[in-house]
């Protein structure tokens, strides 16, 4: 019986070169879409990695701040005021600034971000920080981000080998007392963590009285939103009060809406979709054209046009599935290549796999629907 014959697959498999070209085109479209979405998410994740790893419930920042890269400072007195509210367990000032790092091997210089705070407080949940809090209490001792760009030098390798690593930051001699893991972001290609006093030593124009971020932890069992409401009542409008999640959204929203990054990667994804759709349409249109006589014969035998339409849609579905698999497999390798080369947190996620597969399916089905118009040209009268 004809319905039991895999007609769609037999038609595709008959022209092996054409099938290979179709799968290569679809695989390319899958790679393009998946890489664009992967880059976008990796950049946004890197941008908020600092925020996510803060050990805090509430964050205070200057309302004129737009992003971590352009943070504005405010008076430390606001934290003292916050400390007097019922339910507040601790407050911690956080200092951010940029210094010039000198590569200890090549002597070249590069900017990096310096993060300073009171080492008696557990400010970060980053791997490596808590183990070296005592070290950064010493004068001119810093922790180096081992996920920084390689241009800063083989600092992590030397430290792990037991070597003493010394260099300069903004002209001041420092010693690396430990390593931690944060990673490059929009804000900086490399990072240092040290005490607030050491940061002031490296950046002499800074004072402890002006802070960049205020961290507030509430007592166990206390409602964070209630404490935030009290803070809004007593603090003037020269500070912005955010929850930790709100601080993460604040940063991510800037890069998504106030820059062209989101638009560029979305456009790249759309271009991959369009390229794939054109390729699939050309393949299906050519296949239908080559089999018009067979389709006309089927019509003469009594098969309806909707049956022929279903064959075209089946071909589109087969192409979507077979083209997605190699594209997905290649992307796994490309993601690892990007992670190793850029230190960006680029990982494959189930949501992204599902999204790209659905886009691939839609891409092929739409192409199949457009190619259906060619089936209408199959007229039994032309072959009798």
Secondary structure, DSSP 8 states (H G I E B T S, - for coil): -GGGS-HHHHHHHHSHHHHHHHHHHHHHHHHHHHHHHHHHHHHHHHHHHHHHTB--SEEEE-TT--SGGG---EETHHHHHHHTSTTEEEEEEEEEEEEEEE-TTT--EEEEEEEEE-TTS--B--TTTGGGTTGGGSTTEEEEETTS-GGG-SHHHHHHTT---EEEETTEEEEEEEEE-----SS-S-EEEEEHHHHHHHSTT--TTEESEEEEEE-TT--HHHHHHHHHHHS-TTSEEEEHHHHHHHHHHHHHHSSSHHHHHHHHHHHHHHHHHHHHHHHHHHHHHHTHHHHHHHHHTT--HHHHHHHHHHHHHHHHHHHHHHHHHHHHHHHHHHHHHH-------HHHHHHHHHHHHHHHHHHHHHHGGGGGG--GGGT-
